[in-house]
Amino acid sequence: MRHFNGRQVRKTLAFSKTLAMHRAAAAWEDACYNLVHQYKSSRLEVADAADRRWIPRTPMMAAG
């Protein structure tokens, strides 16, 4: 989580002045991690397509 959200890293310029903004940044990072980013560990192999081998998926798509 600290790799995606600079507000949780020690000694940074991207700090939150209020707790509400810190929570909003953490919620945004969680949403982007689960809904937007595609990871190799959750991809599916395609057996019948000749033009591509993998179907990229997000963690939310893998969970259903």
PDBQT receptor file of N, H, CA, C and O in Angstrom, charges set to zero:
ATOM      1  N   MET A   1       0.811  -1.181   0.000  1.00  0.00    +0.000 N 
ATOM      2  CA  MET A   1       0.000   0.000   0.000  1.00  0.00    +0.000 C 
ATOM      3  C   MET A   1       0.860   1.253   0.000  1.00  0.00    +0.000 C 
ATOM      4  O   MET A   1       0.454   2.284  -0.536  1.00  0.00    +0.000 OA
ATOM      5  N   ARG A   2       2.019   1.177   0.583  1.00  0.00    +0.000 N 
ATOM      6  H   ARG A   2       2.349   0.340   1.019  1.00  0.00    +0.000 HD
ATOM      7  CA  ARG A   2       2.889   2.356   0.630  1.00  0.00    +0.000 C 
ATOM      8  C   ARG A   2       3.523   2.669  -0.725  1.00  0.00    +0.000 C 
ATOM      9  O   ARG A   2       3.979   3.790  -0.950  1.00  0.00    +0.000 OA
ATOM     10  N   HIS A   3       3.553   1.705  -1.613  1.00  0.00    +0.000 N 
ATOM     11  H   HIS A   3       3.182   0.794  -1.430  1.00  0.00    +0.000 HD
ATOM     12  CA  HIS A   3       4.117   1.943  -2.938  1.00  0.00    +0.000 C 
ATOM     13  C   HIS A   3       3.187   2.799  -3.787  1.00  0.00    +0.000 C 
ATOM     14  O   HIS A   3       3.650   3.563  -4.634  1.00  0.00    +0.000 OA
ATOM     15  N   PHE A   4       1.881   2.680  -3.571  1.00  0.00    +0.000 N 
ATOM     16  H   PHE A   4       1.505   2.059  -2.883  1.00  0.00    +0.000 HD
ATOM     17  CA  PHE A   4       0.902   3.412  -4.368  1.00  0.00    +0.000 C 
ATOM     18  C   PHE A   4       0.470   4.721  -3.726  1.00  0.00    +0.000 C 
ATOM     19  O   PHE A   4       0.035   5.634  -4.428  1.00  0.00    +0.000 OA
ATOM     20  N   ASN A   5       0.579   4.831  -2.416  1.00  0.00    +0.000 N 
ATOM     21  H   ASN A   5       0.933   4.089  -1.846  1.00  0.00    +0.000 HD
ATOM     22  CA  ASN A   5       0.070   5.992  -1.702  1.00  0.00    +0.000 C 
ATOM     23  C   ASN A   5       1.220   6.697  -0.998  1.00  0.00    +0.000 C 
ATOM     24  O   ASN A   5       1.731   6.220   0.016  1.00  0.00    +0.000 OA
ATOM     25  N   GLY A   6       1.617   7.828  -1.543  1.00  0.00    +0.000 N 
ATOM     26  H   GLY A   6       1.202   8.216  -2.366  1.00  0.00    +0.000 HD
ATOM     27  CA  GLY A   6       2.730   8.576  -0.982  1.00  0.00    +0.000 C 
ATOM     28  C   GLY A   6       2.443   9.180   0.380  1.00  0.00    +0.000 C 
ATOM     29  O   GLY A   6       3.371   9.601   1.072  1.00  0.00    +0.000 OA
ATOM     30  N   ARG A   7       1.191   9.231   0.779  1.00  0.00    +0.000 N 
ATOM     31  H   ARG A   7       0.438   8.889   0.218  1.00  0.00    +0.000 HD
ATOM     32  CA  ARG A   7       0.841   9.803   2.076  1.00  0.00    +0.000 C 
ATOM     33  C   ARG A   7       1.195   8.874   3.228  1.00  0.00    +0.000 C 
ATOM     34  O   ARG A   7       1.207   9.312   4.379  1.00  0.00    +0.000 OA
ATOM     35  N   GLN A   8       1.477   7.630   2.958  1.00  0.00    +0.000 N 
ATOM     36  H   GLN A   8       1.467   7.275   2.024  1.00  0.00    +0.000 HD
ATOM     37  CA  GLN A   8       1.803   6.692   4.024  1.00  0.00    +0.000 C 
ATOM     38  C   GLN A   8       3.295   6.397   4.111  1.00  0.00    +0.000 C 
ATOM     39  O   GLN A   8       3.725   5.581   4.926  1.00  0.00    +0.000 OA
ATOM     40  N   VAL A   9       4.067   7.047   3.287  1.00  0.00    +0.000 N 
ATOM     41  H   VAL A   9       3.717   7.709   2.624  1.00  0.00    +0.000 HD
ATOM     42  CA  VAL A   9       5.513   6.845   3.302  1.00  0.00    +0.000 C 
ATOM     43  C   VAL A   9       6.132   7.808   4.308  1.00  0.00    +0.000 C 
ATOM     44  O   VAL A   9       5.700   8.954   4.434  1.00  0.00    +0.000 OA
ATOM     45  N   ARG A  10       7.118   7.345   5.000  1.00  0.00    +0.000 N 
ATOM     46  H   ARG A  10       7.470   6.415   4.898  1.00  0.00    +0.000 HD
ATOM     47  CA  ARG A  10       7.803   8.192   5.963  1.00  0.00    +0.000 C 
ATOM     48  C   ARG A  10       8.677   9.202   5.226  1.00  0.00    +0.000 C 
ATOM     49  O   ARG A  10       9.292   8.862   4.215  1.00  0.00    +0.000 OA
ATOM     50  N   LYS A  11       8.738  10.414   5.710  1.00  0.00    +0.000 N 
ATOM     51  H   LYS A  11       8.239  10.690   6.531  1.00  0.00    +0.000 HD
ATOM     52  CA  LYS A  11       9.545  11.496   5.145  1.00  0.00    +0.000 C 
ATOM     53  C   LYS A  11       9.149  11.797   3.703  1.00  0.00    +0.000 C 
ATOM     54  O   LYS A  11       9.933  11.577   2.780  1.00  0.00    +0.000 OA
ATOM     55  N   THR A  12       7.960  12.290   3.517  1.00  0.00    +0.000 N 
ATOM     56  H   THR A  12       7.323  12.469   4.267  1.00  0.00    +0.000 HD
ATOM     57  CA  THR A  12       7.478  12.606   2.188  1.00  0.00    +0.000 C 
ATOM     58  C   THR A  12       6.855  13.994   2.176  1.00  0.00    +0.000 C 
ATOM     59  O   THR A  12       6.510  14.536   3.226  1.00  0.00    +0.000 OA
ATOM     60  N   LEU A  13       6.712  14.562   0.997  1.00  0.00    +0.000 N 
ATOM     61  H   LEU A  13       6.992  14.122   0.144  1.00  0.00    +0.000 HD
ATOM     62  CA  LEU A  13       6.051  15.853   0.852  1.00  0.00    +0.000 C 
ATOM     63  C   LEU A  13       4.548  15.699   0.645  1.00  0.00    +0.000 C 
ATOM     64  O   LEU A  13       3.812  16.679   0.754  1.00  0.00    +0.000 OA
ATOM     65  N   ALA A  14       4.085  14.505   0.352  1.00  0.00    +0.000 N 
ATOM     66  H   ALA A  14       4.684  13.708   0.263  1.00  0.00    +0.000 HD
ATOM     67  CA  ALA A  14       2.669  14.256   0.092  1.00  0.00    +0.000 C 
ATOM     68  C   ALA A  14       1.979  13.817   1.378  1.00  0.00    +0.000 C 
ATOM     69  O   ALA A  14       1.515  12.680   1.475  1.00  0.00    +0.000 OA
ATOM     70  N   PHE A  15       1.908  14.693   2.352  1.00  0.00    +0.000 N 
ATOM     71  H   PHE A  15       2.284  15.616   2.274  1.00  0.00    +0.000 HD
ATOM     72  CA  PHE A  15       1.276  14.335   3.613  1.00  0.00    +0.000 C 
ATOM     73  C   PHE A  15      -0.149  14.876   3.663  1.00  0.00    +0.000 C 
ATOM     74  O   PHE A  15      -0.498  15.810   2.941  1.00  0.00    +0.000 OA
ATOM     75  N   SER A  16      -0.954  14.283   4.515  1.00  0.00    +0.000 N 
ATOM     76  H   SER A  16      -0.670  13.525   5.102  1.00  0.00    +0.000 HD
ATOM     77  CA  SER A  16      -2.340  14.713   4.686  1.00  0.00    +0.000 C 
ATOM     78  C   SER A  16      -2.436  15.606   5.918  1.00  0.00    +0.000 C 
ATOM     79  O   SER A  16      -1.934  15.263   6.988  1.00  0.00    +0.000 OA
ATOM     80  N   LYS A  17      -3.081  16.744   5.755  1.00  0.00    +0.000 N 
ATOM     81  H   LYS A  17      -3.489  17.023   4.886  1.00  0.00    +0.000 HD
ATOM     82  CA  LYS A  17      -3.241  17.656   6.889  1.00  0.00    +0.000 C 
ATOM     83  C   LYS A  17      -4.398  17.248   7.784  1.00  0.00    +0.000 C 
ATOM     84  O   LYS A  17      -4.400  17.555   8.976  1.00  0.00    +0.000 OA
ATOM     85  N   THR A  18      -5.381  16.557   7.220  1.00  0.00    +0.000 N 
ATOM     86  H   THR A  18      -5.379  16.308   6.252  1.00  0.00    +0.000 HD
ATOM     87  CA  THR A  18      -6.520  16.111   8.017  1.00  0.00    +0.000 C 
ATOM     88  C   THR A  18      -6.689  14.602   7.870  1.00  0.00    +0.000 C 
ATOM     89  O   THR A  18      -6.272  14.004   6.877  1.00  0.00    +0.000 OA
ATOM     90  N   LEU A  19      -7.308  14.007   8.877  1.00  0.00    +0.000 N 
ATOM     91  H   LEU A  19      -7.647  14.493   9.683  1.00  0.00    +0.000 HD
ATOM     92  CA  LEU A  19      -7.537  12.566   8.857  1.00  0.00    +0.000 C 
ATOM     93  C   LEU A  19      -8.524  12.180   7.761  1.00  0.00    +0.000 C 
ATOM     94  O   LEU A  19      -8.417  11.100   7.180  1.00  0.00    +0.000 OA
ATOM     95  N   ALA A  20      -9.483  13.057   7.480  1.00  0.00    +0.000 N 
ATOM     96  H   ALA A  20      -9.570  13.934   7.952  1.00  0.00    +0.000 HD
ATOM     97  CA  ALA A  20     -10.468  12.765   6.437  1.00  0.00    +0.000 C 
ATOM     98  C   ALA A  20      -9.795  12.669   5.062  1.00  0.00    +0.000 C 
ATOM     99  O   ALA A  20     -10.145  11.798   4.266  1.00  0.00    +0.000 OA
ATOM    100  N   MET A  21      -8.850  13.541   4.782  1.00  0.00    +0.000 N 
ATOM    101  H   MET A  21      -8.566  14.249   5.429  1.00  0.00    +0.000 HD
ATOM    102  CA  MET A  21      -8.143  13.486   3.494  1.00  0.00    +0.000 C 
ATOM    103  C   MET A  21      -7.245  12.255   3.414  1.00  0.00    +0.000 C 
ATOM    104  O   MET A  21      -7.083  11.679   2.338  1.00  0.00    +0.000 OA
ATOM    105  N   HIS A  22      -6.666  11.849   4.529  1.00  0.00    +0.000 N 
ATOM    106  H   HIS A  22      -6.798  12.317   5.403  1.00  0.00    +0.000 HD
ATOM    107  CA  HIS A  22      -5.848  10.646   4.550  1.00  0.00    +0.000 C 
ATOM    108  C   HIS A  22      -6.709   9.406   4.266  1.00  0.00    +0.000 C 
ATOM    109  O   HIS A  22      -6.303   8.524   3.510  1.00  0.00    +0.000 OA
ATOM    110  N   ARG A  23      -7.884   9.347   4.868  1.00  0.00    +0.000 N 
ATOM    111  H   ARG A  23      -8.215  10.063   5.482  1.00  0.00    +0.000 HD
ATOM    112  CA  ARG A  23      -8.790   8.229   4.620  1.00  0.00    +0.000 C 
ATOM    113  C   ARG A  23      -9.281   8.225   3.178  1.00  0.00    +0.000 C 
ATOM    114  O   ARG A  23      -9.427   7.160   2.577  1.00  0.00    +0.000 OA
ATOM    115  N   ALA A  24      -9.538   9.404   2.618  1.00  0.00    +0.000 N 
ATOM    116  H   ALA A  24      -9.420  10.269   3.107  1.00  0.00    +0.000 HD
ATOM    117  CA  ALA A  24      -9.979   9.487   1.228  1.00  0.00    +0.000 C 
ATOM    118  C   ALA A  24      -8.884   9.004   0.282  1.00  0.00    +0.000 C 
ATOM    119  O   ALA A  24      -9.175   8.309  -0.692  1.00  0.00    +0.000 OA
ATOM    120  N   ALA A  25      -7.628   9.361   0.554  1.00  0.00    +0.000 N 
ATOM    121  H   ALA A  25      -7.391   9.925   1.345  1.00  0.00    +0.000 HD
ATOM    122  CA  ALA A  25      -6.522   8.910  -0.283  1.00  0.00    +0.000 C 
ATOM    123  C   ALA A  25      -6.340   7.401  -0.178  1.00  0.00    +0.000 C 
ATOM    124  O   ALA A  25      -6.034   6.744  -1.173  1.00  0.00    +0.000 OA
ATOM    125  N   ALA A  26      -6.525   6.847   1.012  1.00  0.00    +0.000 N 
ATOM    126  H   ALA A  26      -6.773   7.380   1.821  1.00  0.00    +0.000 HD
ATOM    127  CA  ALA A  26      -6.408   5.395   1.194  1.00  0.00    +0.000 C 
ATOM    128  C   ALA A  26      -7.541   4.666   0.475  1.00  0.00    +0.000 C 
ATOM    129  O   ALA A  26      -7.322   3.608  -0.115  1.00  0.00    +0.000 OA
ATOM    130  N   ALA A  27      -8.742   5.224   0.519  1.00  0.00    +0.000 N 
ATOM    131  H   ALA A  27      -8.920   6.084   0.998  1.00  0.00    +0.000 HD
ATOM    132  CA  ALA A  27      -9.874   4.607  -0.182  1.00  0.00    +0.000 C 
ATOM    133  C   ALA A  27      -9.664   4.662  -1.690  1.00  0.00    +0.000 C 
ATOM    134  O   ALA A  27      -9.988   3.706  -2.394  1.00  0.00    +0.000 OA
ATOM    135  N   TRP A  28      -9.127   5.768  -2.190  1.00  0.00    +0.000 N 
ATOM    136  H   TRP A  28      -8.863   6.545  -1.618  1.00  0.00    +0.000 HD
ATOM    137  CA  TRP A  28      -8.839   5.903  -3.623  1.00  0.00    +0.000 C 
ATOM    138  C   TRP A  28      -7.797   4.875  -4.057  1.00  0.00    +0.000 C 
ATOM    139  O   TRP A  28      -7.938   4.263  -5.116  1.00  0.00    +0.000 OA
ATOM    140  N   GLU A  29      -6.775   4.684  -3.265  1.00  0.00    +0.000 N 
ATOM    141  H   GLU A  29      -6.661   5.181  -2.405  1.00  0.00    +0.000 HD
ATOM    142  CA  GLU A  29      -5.720   3.719  -3.593  1.00  0.00    +0.000 C 
ATOM    143  C   GLU A  29      -6.271   2.301  -3.592  1.00  0.00    +0.000 C 
ATOM    144  O   GLU A  29      -5.908   1.501  -4.453  1.00  0.00    +0.000 OA
ATOM    145  N   ASP A  30      -7.140   1.977  -2.643  1.00  0.00    +0.000 N 
ATOM    146  H   ASP A  30      -7.436   2.627  -1.944  1.00  0.00    +0.000 HD
ATOM    147  CA  ASP A  30      -7.755   0.646  -2.606  1.00  0.00    +0.000 C 
ATOM    148  C   ASP A  30      -8.625   0.406  -3.827  1.00  0.00    +0.000 C 
ATOM    149  O   ASP A  30      -8.603  -0.684  -4.400  1.00  0.00    +0.000 OA
ATOM    150  N   ALA A  31      -9.385   1.404  -4.228  1.00  0.00    +0.000 N 
ATOM    151  H   ALA A  31      -9.403   2.289  -3.763  1.00  0.00    +0.000 HD
ATOM    152  CA  ALA A  31     -10.252   1.269  -5.399  1.00  0.00    +0.000 C 
ATOM    153  C   ALA A  31      -9.429   1.085  -6.669  1.00  0.00    +0.000 C 
ATOM    154  O   ALA A  31      -9.753   0.236  -7.500  1.00  0.00    +0.000 OA
ATOM    155  N   CYS A  32      -8.378   1.866  -6.824  1.00  0.00    +0.000 N 
ATOM    156  H   CYS A  32      -8.115   2.555  -6.149  1.00  0.00    +0.000 HD
ATOM    157  CA  CYS A  32      -7.535   1.725  -8.018  1.00  0.00    +0.000 C 
ATOM    158  C   CYS A  32      -6.837   0.371  -8.045  1.00  0.00    +0.000 C 
ATOM    159  O   CYS A  32      -6.694  -0.227  -9.111  1.00  0.00    +0.000 OA
ATOM    160  N   TYR A  33      -6.403  -0.118  -6.896  1.00  0.00    +0.000 N 
ATOM    161  H   TYR A  33      -6.519   0.368  -6.029  1.00  0.00    +0.000 HD
ATOM    162  CA  TYR A  33      -5.725  -1.409  -6.826  1.00  0.00    +0.000 C 
ATOM    163  C   TYR A  33      -6.652  -2.545  -7.232  1.00  0.00    +0.000 C 
ATOM    164  O   TYR A  33      -6.233  -3.469  -7.930  1.00  0.00    +0.000 OA
ATOM    165  N   ASN A  34      -7.903  -2.484  -6.802  1.00  0.00    +0.000 N 
ATOM    166  H   ASN A  34      -8.243  -1.733  -6.235  1.00  0.00    +0.000 HD
ATOM    167  CA  ASN A  34      -8.835  -3.584  -7.059  1.00  0.00    +0.000 C 
ATOM    168  C   ASN A  34      -9.591  -3.463  -8.368  1.00  0.00    +0.000 C 
ATOM    169  O   ASN A  34      -9.999  -4.483  -8.924  1.00  0.00    +0.000 OA
ATOM    170  N   LEU A  35      -9.795  -2.260  -8.882  1.00  0.00    +0.000 N 
ATOM    171  H   LEU A  35      -9.464  -1.431  -8.431  1.00  0.00    +0.000 HD
ATOM    172  CA  LEU A  35     -10.644  -2.070 -10.048  1.00  0.00    +0.000 C 
ATOM    173  C   LEU A  35      -9.892  -1.721 -11.328  1.00  0.00    +0.000 C 
ATOM    174  O   LEU A  35     -10.403  -1.985 -12.416  1.00  0.00    +0.000 OA
ATOM    175  N   VAL A  36      -8.714  -1.147 -11.239  1.00  0.00    +0.000 N 
ATOM    176  H   VAL A  36      -8.299  -0.933 -10.355  1.00  0.00    +0.000 HD
ATOM    177  CA  VAL A  36      -8.044  -0.605 -12.420  1.00  0.00    +0.000 C 
ATOM    178  C   VAL A  36      -6.801  -1.401 -12.825  1.00  0.00    +0.000 C 
ATOM    179  O   VAL A  36      -6.654  -1.763 -13.992  1.00  0.00    +0.000 OA
ATOM    180  N   HIS A  37      -5.923  -1.671 -11.888  1.00  0.00    +0.000 N 
ATOM    181  H   HIS A  37      -6.042  -1.378 -10.940  1.00  0.00    +0.000 HD
ATOM    182  CA  HIS A  37      -4.651  -2.312 -12.218  1.00  0.00    +0.000 C 
ATOM    183  C   HIS A  37      -4.840  -3.780 -12.596  1.00  0.00    +0.000 C 
ATOM    184  O   HIS A  37      -5.582  -4.513 -11.942  1.00  0.00    +0.000 OA
ATOM    185  N   GLN A  38      -4.164  -4.189 -13.651  1.00  0.00    +0.000 N 
ATOM    186  H   GLN A  38      -3.561  -3.594 -14.183  1.00  0.00    +0.000 HD
ATOM    187  CA  GLN A  38      -4.204  -5.576 -14.098  1.00  0.00    +0.000 C 
ATOM    188  C   GLN A  38      -2.889  -6.240 -13.698  1.00  0.00    +0.000 C 
ATOM    189  O   GLN A  38      -1.811  -5.701 -13.946  1.00  0.00    +0.000 OA
ATOM    190  N   TYR A  39      -2.988  -7.399 -13.084  1.00  0.00    +0.000 N 
ATOM    191  H   TYR A  39      -3.865  -7.836 -12.883  1.00  0.00    +0.000 HD
ATOM    192  CA  TYR A  39      -1.809  -8.086 -12.574  1.00  0.00    +0.000 C 
ATOM    193  C   TYR A  39      -1.624  -9.423 -13.270  1.00  0.00    +0.000 C 
ATOM    194  O   TYR A  39      -2.594 -10.067 -13.670  1.00  0.00    +0.000 OA
ATOM    195  N   LYS A  40      -0.375  -9.833 -13.410  1.00  0.00    +0.000 N 
ATOM    196  H   LYS A  40       0.413  -9.310 -13.085  1.00  0.00    +0.000 HD
ATOM    197  CA  LYS A  40      -0.064 -11.093 -14.088  1.00  0.00    +0.000 C 
ATOM    198  C   LYS A  40      -0.614 -12.300 -13.338  1.00  0.00    +0.000 C 
ATOM    199  O   LYS A  40      -0.976 -13.300 -13.958  1.00  0.00    +0.000 OA
ATOM    200  N   SER A  41      -0.679 -12.219 -12.030  1.00  0.00    +0.000 N 
ATOM    201  H   SER A  41      -0.385 -11.407 -11.526  1.00  0.00    +0.000 HD
ATOM    202  CA  SER A  41      -1.113 -13.369 -11.251  1.00  0.00    +0.000 C 
ATOM    203  C   SER A  41      -2.598 -13.685 -11.426  1.00  0.00    +0.000 C 
ATOM    204  O   SER A  41      -3.024 -14.801 -11.129  1.00  0.00    +0.000 OA
ATOM    205  N   SER A  42      -3.390 -12.731 -11.900  1.00  0.00    +0.000 N 
ATOM    206  H   SER A  42      -3.044 -11.825 -12.142  1.00  0.00    +0.000 HD
ATOM    207  CA  SER A  42      -4.819 -12.979 -12.043  1.00  0.00    +0.000 C 
ATOM    208  C   SER A  42      -5.258 -13.137 -13.502  1.00  0.00    +0.000 C 
ATOM    209  O   SER A  42      -6.457 -13.198 -13.773  1.00  0.00    +0.000 OA
ATOM    210  N   ARG A  43      -4.327 -13.203 -14.435  1.00  0.00    +0.000 N 
ATOM    211  H   ARG A  43      -3.352 -13.153 -14.216  1.00  0.00    +0.000 HD
ATOM    212  CA  ARG A  43      -4.694 -13.320 -15.850  1.00  0.00    +0.000 C 
ATOM    213  C   ARG A  43      -5.104 -14.749 -16.197  1.00  0.00    +0.000 C 
ATOM    214  O   ARG A  43      -4.757 -15.697 -15.493  1.00  0.00    +0.000 OA
ATOM    215  N   LEU A  44      -5.844 -14.884 -17.287  1.00  0.00    +0.000 N 
ATOM    216  H   LEU A  44      -6.126 -14.114 -17.859  1.00  0.00    +0.000 HD
ATOM    217  CA  LEU A  44      -6.300 -16.191 -17.758  1.00  0.00    +0.000 C 
ATOM    218  C   LEU A  44      -5.621 -16.537 -19.076  1.00  0.00    +0.000 C 
ATOM    219  O   LEU A  44      -5.428 -15.671 -19.930  1.00  0.00    +0.000 OA
ATOM    220  N   GLU A  45      -5.265 -17.781 -19.235  1.00  0.00    +0.000 N 
ATOM    221  H   GLU A  45      -5.421 -18.485 -18.542  1.00  0.00    +0.000 HD
ATOM    222  CA  GLU A  45      -4.649 -18.232 -20.475  1.00  0.00    +0.000 C 
ATOM    223  C   GLU A  45      -5.738 -18.568 -21.493  1.00  0.00    +0.000 C 
ATOM    224  O   GLU A  45      -6.733 -19.216 -21.166  1.00  0.00    +0.000 OA
ATOM    225  N   VAL A  46      -5.534 -18.116 -22.730  1.00  0.00    +0.000 N 
ATOM    226  H   VAL A  46      -4.726 -17.590 -22.996  1.00  0.00    +0.000 HD
ATOM    227  CA  VAL A  46      -6.481 -18.366 -23.813  1.00  0.00    +0.000 C 
ATOM    228  C   VAL A  46      -5.933 -19.511 -24.650  1.00  0.00    +0.000 C 
ATOM    229  O   VAL A  46      -4.796 -19.455 -25.118  1.00  0.00    +0.000 OA
ATOM    230  N   ALA A  47      -6.741 -20.550 -24.838  1.00  0.00    +0.000 N 
ATOM    231  H   ALA A  47      -7.665 -20.595 -24.458  1.00  0.00    +0.000 HD
ATOM    232  CA  ALA A  47      -6.278 -21.721 -25.569  1.00  0.00    +0.000 C 
ATOM    233  C   ALA A  47      -6.658 -21.679 -27.049  1.00  0.00    +0.000 C 
ATOM    234  O   ALA A  47      -5.916 -22.192 -27.887  1.00  0.00    +0.000 OA
ATOM    235  N   ASP A  48      -7.793 -21.080 -27.381  1.00  0.00    +0.000 N 
ATOM    236  H   ASP A  48      -8.396 -20.663 -26.700  1.00  0.00    +0.000 HD
ATOM    237  CA  ASP A  48      -8.282 -21.162 -28.750  1.00  0.00    +0.000 C 
ATOM    238  C   ASP A  48      -7.960 -19.943 -29.612  1.00  0.00    +0.000 C 
ATOM    239  O   ASP A  48      -8.189 -20.005 -30.820  1.00  0.00    +0.000 OA
ATOM    240  N   ALA A  49      -7.454 -18.863 -29.079  1.00  0.00    +0.000 N 
ATOM    241  H   ALA A  49      -7.269 -18.813 -28.098  1.00  0.00    +0.000 HD
ATOM    242  CA  ALA A  49      -7.151 -17.662 -29.871  1.00  0.00    +0.000 C 
ATOM    243  C   ALA A  49      -5.710 -17.700 -30.353  1.00  0.00    +0.000 C 
ATOM    244  O   ALA A  49      -4.796 -18.007 -29.588  1.00  0.00    +0.000 OA
ATOM    245  N   ALA A  50      -5.515 -17.383 -31.629  1.00  0.00    +0.000 N 
ATOM    246  H   ALA A  50      -6.257 -17.133 -32.251  1.00  0.00    +0.000 HD
ATOM    247  CA  ALA A  50      -4.167 -17.409 -32.197  1.00  0.00    +0.000 C 
ATOM    248  C   ALA A  50      -3.443 -16.080 -32.028  1.00  0.00    +0.000 C 
ATOM    249  O   ALA A  50      -2.213 -16.045 -32.051  1.00  0.00    +0.000 OA
ATOM    250  N   ASP A  51      -4.187 -14.978 -31.856  1.00  0.00    +0.000 N 
ATOM    251  H   ASP A  51      -5.187 -15.007 -31.837  1.00  0.00    +0.000 HD
ATOM    252  CA  ASP A  51      -3.555 -13.667 -31.804  1.00  0.00    +0.000 C 
ATOM    253  C   ASP A  51      -3.095 -13.251 -30.408  1.00  0.00    +0.000 C 
ATOM    254  O   ASP A  51      -2.274 -12.341 -30.288  1.00  0.00    +0.000 OA
ATOM    255  N   ARG A  52      -3.594 -13.882 -29.359  1.00  0.00    +0.000 N 
ATOM    256  H   ARG A  52      -4.261 -14.621 -29.456  1.00  0.00    +0.000 HD
ATOM    257  CA  ARG A  52      -3.168 -13.543 -28.010  1.00  0.00    +0.000 C 
ATOM    258  C   ARG A  52      -3.189 -14.762 -27.118  1.00  0.00    +0.000 C 
ATOM    259  O   ARG A  52      -3.940 -15.709 -27.351  1.00  0.00    +0.000 OA
ATOM    260  N   ARG A  53      -2.357 -14.729 -26.097  1.00  0.00    +0.000 N 
ATOM    261  H   ARG A  53      -1.747 -13.960 -25.908  1.00  0.00    +0.000 HD
ATOM    262  CA  ARG A  53      -2.237 -15.886 -25.216  1.00  0.00    +0.000 C 
ATOM    263  C   ARG A  53      -2.908 -15.666 -23.862  1.00  0.00    +0.000 C 
ATOM    264  O   ARG A  53      -3.348 -16.625 -23.228  1.00  0.00    +0.000 OA
ATOM    265  N   TRP A  54      -2.990 -14.428 -23.418  1.00  0.00    +0.000 N 
ATOM    266  H   TRP A  54      -2.633 -13.649 -23.933  1.00  0.00    +0.000 HD
ATOM    267  CA  TRP A  54      -3.509 -14.142 -22.088  1.00  0.00    +0.000 C 
ATOM    268  C   TRP A  54      -4.651 -13.135 -22.144  1.00  0.00    +0.000 C 
ATOM    269  O   TRP A  54      -4.678 -12.267 -23.017  1.00  0.00    +0.000 OA
ATOM    270  N   ILE A  55      -5.596 -13.253 -21.213  1.00  0.00    +0.000 N 
ATOM    271  H   ILE A  55      -5.574 -13.958 -20.504  1.00  0.00    +0.000 HD
ATOM    272  CA  ILE A  55      -6.642 -12.259 -20.995  1.00  0.00    +0.000 C 
ATOM    273  C   ILE A  55      -6.314 -11.559 -19.677  1.00  0.00    +0.000 C 
ATOM    274  O   ILE A  55      -6.344 -12.189 -18.620  1.00  0.00    +0.000 OA
ATOM    275  N   PRO A  56      -6.000 -10.260 -19.727  1.00  0.00    +0.000 N 
ATOM    276  CA  PRO A  56      -5.687  -9.568 -18.472  1.00  0.00    +0.000 C 
ATOM    277  C   PRO A  56      -6.932  -9.375 -17.623  1.00  0.00    +0.000 C 
ATOM    278  O   PRO A  56      -8.020  -9.129 -18.143  1.00  0.00    +0.000 OA
ATOM    279  N   ARG A  57      -6.761  -9.489 -16.303  1.00  0.00    +0.000 N 
ATOM    280  H   ARG A  57      -5.877  -9.688 -15.881  1.00  0.00    +0.000 HD
ATOM    281  CA  ARG A  57      -7.873  -9.301 -15.377  1.00  0.00    +0.000 C 
ATOM    282  C   ARG A  57      -7.398  -8.522 -14.161  1.00  0.00    +0.000 C 
ATOM    283  O   ARG A  57      -6.226  -8.579 -13.788  1.00  0.00    +0.000 OA
ATOM    284  N   THR A  58      -8.313  -7.803 -13.558  1.00  0.00    +0.000 N 
ATOM    285  H   THR A  58      -9.265  -7.757 -13.862  1.00  0.00    +0.000 HD
ATOM    286  CA  THR A  58      -8.057  -7.117 -12.300  1.00  0.00    +0.000 C 
ATOM    287  C   THR A  58      -8.431  -8.056 -11.161  1.00  0.00    +0.000 C 
ATOM    288  O   THR A  58      -9.107  -9.055 -11.407  1.00  0.00    +0.000 OA
ATOM    289  N   PRO A  59      -8.019  -7.777  -9.918  1.00  0.00    +0.000 N 
ATOM    290  CA  PRO A  59      -8.427  -8.623  -8.806  1.00  0.00    +0.000 C 
ATOM    291  C   PRO A  59      -9.950  -8.697  -8.617  1.00  0.00    +0.000 C 
ATOM    292  O   PRO A  59     -10.475  -9.729  -8.198  1.00  0.00    +0.000 OA
ATOM    293  N   MET A  60     -10.653  -7.601  -8.927  1.00  0.00    +0.000 N 
ATOM    294  H   MET A  60     -10.226  -6.763  -9.268  1.00  0.00    +0.000 HD
ATOM    295  CA  MET A  60     -12.111  -7.601  -8.810  1.00  0.00    +0.000 C 
ATOM    296  C   MET A  60     -12.736  -8.525  -9.856  1.00  0.00    +0.000 C 
ATOM    297  O   MET A  60     -13.708  -9.219  -9.559  1.00  0.00    +0.000 OA
ATOM    298  N   MET A  61     -12.200  -8.545 -11.058  1.00  0.00    +0.000 N 
ATOM    299  H   MET A  61     -11.410  -7.981 -11.299  1.00  0.00    +0.000 HD
ATOM    300  CA  MET A  61     -12.697  -9.449 -12.087  1.00  0.00    +0.000 C 
ATOM    301  C   MET A  61     -12.427 -10.893 -11.690  1.00  0.00    +0.000 C 
ATOM    302  O   MET A  61     -13.264 -11.760 -11.939  1.00  0.00    +0.000 OA
ATOM    303  N   ALA A  62     -11.288 -11.172 -11.083  1.00  0.00    +0.000 N 
ATOM    304  H   ALA A  62     -10.608 -10.467 -10.880  1.00  0.00    +0.000 HD
ATOM    305  CA  ALA A  62     -10.968 -12.530 -10.670  1.00  0.00    +0.000 C 
ATOM    306  C   ALA A  62     -11.886 -13.005  -9.543  1.00  0.00    +0.000 C 
ATOM    307  O   ALA A  62     -12.205 -14.190  -9.457  1.00  0.00    +0.000 OA
ATOM    308  N   ALA A  63     -12.309 -12.078  -8.679  1.00  0.00    +0.000 N 
ATOM    309  H   ALA A  63     -12.050 -11.115  -8.748  1.00  0.00    +0.000 HD
ATOM    310  CA  ALA A  63     -13.197 -12.437  -7.579  1.00  0.00    +0.000 C 
ATOM    311  C   ALA A  63     -14.642 -12.628  -8.039  1.00  0.00    +0.000 C 
ATOM    312  O   ALA A  63     -15.446 -13.257  -7.352  1.00  0.00    +0.000 OA
ATOM    313  N   GLY A  64     -14.952 -12.082  -9.199  1.00  0.00    +0.000 N 
ATOM    314  H   GLY A  64     -14.298 -11.571  -9.757  1.00  0.00    +0.000 HD
ATOM    315  CA  GLY A  64     -16.310 -12.251  -9.730  1.00  0.00    +0.000 C 
ATOM    316  C   GLY A  64     -17.135 -11.042  -9.453  1.00  0.00    +0.000 C 
ATOM    317  O   GLY A  64     -18.308 -10.996  -9.824  1.00  0.00    +0.000 OA
TER     318      GLY A  64
